[in-house]
Amino acid sequence: MARMTIALLLLAHPAAGAWRRVADLPFGLSDFTATVVPNFGEVEGRGRIVIVGGCDEDQVVVADPDDIWPFCPSVSNKVLLYDYAADKWSRGNNAPRARYRHAAATDGHKLYVLGGRNVDDGLVPQTDVYDTHTGKWRPADEMQTQQPV
């Protein structure tokens, strides 16, 4: 079966009750995080949508006798920055590790990226912090991993 990767982005305008098409992603991705960082860089109120990691190839479906599951054969560590005022994409500094199916949160200036899976479909225990003032990454304390109950 043929598969197609879509790099389309729509931006919601809740006050207007409408959606508008904005600049396409530079390349297709899935299973990434997209986080609004309202105070990106040195200027208050200069927001960006920050996309980190994801699967940058079509996922492969694996079937074994007990289960069927998809996995990603190529995982990205790329960072994309969307300037919604200018409707333009740019590249940020790559994250220290590739991951997909992860989570991200912001405090308004820094972006915290945690968890997810690597290209071997193993869990990623590290948390990485992206400082939007400097554009640099630093490791946070490793997450505590627990054994399944």
DADAKA-V721420 format. One record per pair of residues at least 24 apart in sequence whose C-alpha atoms are under 8 Angstrom apart, sorted by the first residue. I is the first residue (numbers start at 1). J is the second residue. If there is no record, write none. Layout:
# DADAKA-V721420
I | J
I | J
This chain:
# DADAKA-V721420
3 | 58
4 | 58
5 | 29
5 | 58
22 | 87
23 | 87
23 | 88
23 | 89
25 | 89
26 | 89
27 | 56
28 | 56
28 | 57
29 | 54
29 | 55
29 | 56
29 | 57
30 | 54
30 | 55
30 | 56
31 | 55
31 | 100
31 | 101
31 | 102
32 | 100
32 | 101
32 | 102
33 | 101
33 | 102
33 | 103
33 | 104
34 | 104
35 | 104
35 | 105
35 | 106
36 | 106
37 | 106
37 | 107
37 | 108
37 | 109
37 | 110
37 | 111
38 | 108
38 | 109
39 | 108
39 | 109
40 | 108
40 | 109
40 | 132
40 | 133
41 | 109
41 | 132
41 | 133
41 | 134
41 | 135
42 | 132
42 | 133
47 | 83
47 | 84
48 | 81
48 | 82
48 | 83
48 | 84
49 | 81
49 | 82
49 | 83
49 | 84
50 | 79
50 | 80
50 | 81
50 | 82
51 | 79
51 | 80
51 | 81
52 | 77
52 | 78
52 | 79
52 | 80
52 | 95
53 | 77
53 | 78
53 | 79
53 | 95
53 | 98
53 | 99
53 | 100
54 | 98
54 | 99
54 | 100
54 | 101
55 | 99
55 | 100
71 | 121
72 | 119
72 | 121
73 | 119
74 | 119
75 | 99
75 | 100
75 | 118
75 | 119
76 | 100
92 | 135
93 | 135
93 | 136
93 | 137
95 | 128
95 | 130
95 | 137
96 | 128
96 | 137
99 | 124
109 | 133
